[in-house]
Amino acid sequence: MKYIAIEEFCSHHGVEVTLIREFAAFGLVPLHVEDNREFLPDKAITRLERTLRLFHDLEVNKEGIEVILHMRKQLKKLRREHNLLQHQLQQLENLGVTGQSGSRNFIIQEVDPD
């Protein structure tokens, strides 16, 4: 995994290191500490940039950001499940198993959202 120094990120984005530490302490972004230096995983940069936009541009507090990011994650998960179910339905329709003709039956299982 690649990392970026927190100071480098903050310098590039014009934010204080303390703000990023607050976000990390609240659980909004991960921090990696090595040799008394703090680093951000490169995979967390997009999430942190989104967090900063919510915080600065829309003045959303940390609790609100946490809710927004969680709901965004859930929405992405539901979209994947929806796409999978659409694909499965298309496959059934291609096989002639739609449940409409009455000649074939199939079981629809509920998907556990968690």
C-alpha positions as CSV (number, residue, x, y, z in Angstrom):
1,M,0.0,0.0,0.0
2,K,1.2,3.5,-0.8
3,Y,1.1,6.4,1.7
4,I,1.3,10.1,1.6
5,A,2.7,12.2,4.5
6,I,-0.1,14.1,6.2
7,E,2.0,17.3,6.1
8,E,2.3,17.0,2.3
9,F,-1.5,16.5,1.9
10,C,-2.3,19.4,4.2
11,S,0.2,21.7,2.4
12,H,-1.3,20.8,-1.0
13,H,-4.9,21.3,0.2
14,G,-4.3,24.3,2.4
15,V,-5.7,22.7,5.6
16,E,-4.3,22.3,9.1
17,V,-2.8,19.0,10.2
18,T,-4.9,19.2,13.4
19,L,-8.1,19.0,11.3
20,I,-7.0,15.8,9.6
21,R,-6.1,14.4,13.1
22,E,-9.6,15.3,14.3
23,F,-11.1,13.5,11.4
24,A,-8.9,10.4,12.0
25,A,-9.7,10.4,15.8
26,F,-13.4,10.5,14.9
27,G,-13.0,7.6,12.5
28,L,-13.6,9.4,9.3
29,V,-10.2,8.7,7.7
30,P,-7.4,6.2,8.6
31,L,-4.0,7.4,9.7
32,H,-0.8,5.3,9.6
33,V,1.9,6.2,12.1
34,E,5.5,5.1,11.4
35,D,8.6,6.5,13.1
36,N,6.5,9.3,14.8
37,R,5.3,10.5,11.4
38,E,1.7,10.4,10.2
39,F,0.7,9.1,6.8
40,L,-2.5,8.7,4.9
41,P,-3.1,5.6,2.8
42,D,-3.4,6.6,-0.9
43,K,-6.8,4.8,-1.1
44,A,-8.1,7.2,1.6
45,I,-7.3,10.4,-0.3
46,T,-10.5,10.6,-2.2
47,R,-12.6,10.0,0.9
48,L,-10.6,12.7,2.8
49,E,-11.1,15.2,0.0
50,R,-14.8,14.5,0.0
51,T,-14.8,14.9,3.8
52,L,-13.1,18.2,3.5
53,R,-15.6,19.5,0.9
54,L,-18.5,18.5,3.1
55,F,-16.8,20.2,6.1
56,H,-15.7,23.4,4.4
57,D,-18.1,24.0,1.5
58,L,-21.3,22.7,3.1
59,E,-20.4,23.3,6.7
60,V,-21.4,19.7,7.7
61,N,-20.2,18.7,11.1
62,K,-18.2,15.4,11.7
63,E,-21.3,13.5,12.8
64,G,-23.1,14.6,9.7
65,I,-20.2,13.6,7.5
66,E,-20.1,10.2,9.1
67,V,-23.8,9.7,8.3
68,I,-23.4,11.0,4.7
69,L,-20.4,8.7,4.0
70,H,-22.2,5.7,5.5
71,M,-25.3,6.3,3.5
72,R,-23.1,6.8,0.3
73,K,-21.5,3.4,1.0
74,Q,-24.9,1.8,1.5
75,L,-26.2,3.3,-1.7
76,K,-23.2,1.9,-3.6
77,K,-23.9,-1.5,-2.1
78,L,-27.6,-1.3,-3.0
79,R,-26.7,-0.3,-6.6
80,R,-24.4,-3.3,-6.9
81,E,-27.1,-5.6,-5.6
82,H,-29.7,-4.0,-7.9
83,N,-27.4,-4.5,-10.9
84,L,-26.8,-8.1,-9.9
85,L,-30.5,-8.8,-9.6
86,Q,-31.2,-7.2,-12.9
87,H,-28.5,-9.4,-14.5
88,Q,-30.0,-12.5,-12.9
89,L,-33.5,-11.5,-14.1
90,Q,-32.2,-11.0,-17.6
91,Q,-30.6,-14.4,-17.5
92,L,-33.9,-16.0,-16.4
93,E,-35.8,-14.1,-19.1
94,N,-33.3,-15.4,-21.7
95,L,-33.9,-18.9,-20.5
96,G,-37.7,-18.3,-20.7
97,V,-38.1,-18.5,-17.0
98,T,-40.0,-15.3,-16.1
99,G,-42.7,-16.6,-13.9
100,Q,-45.3,-15.1,-16.2
101,S,-46.0,-18.1,-18.4
102,G,-47.0,-20.3,-15.5
103,S,-45.0,-23.2,-17.0
104,R,-42.0,-22.7,-14.7
105,N,-41.7,-21.6,-11.2
106,F,-38.8,-20.1,-9.4
107,I,-38.2,-18.9,-5.9
108,I,-37.2,-15.3,-5.1
109,Q,-35.1,-15.1,-2.0
110,E,-34.9,-11.9,0.1
111,V,-31.4,-10.4,0.3
112,D,-30.2,-9.5,3.7
113,P,-29.2,-5.8,3.6
114,D,-26.4,-6.3,6.1
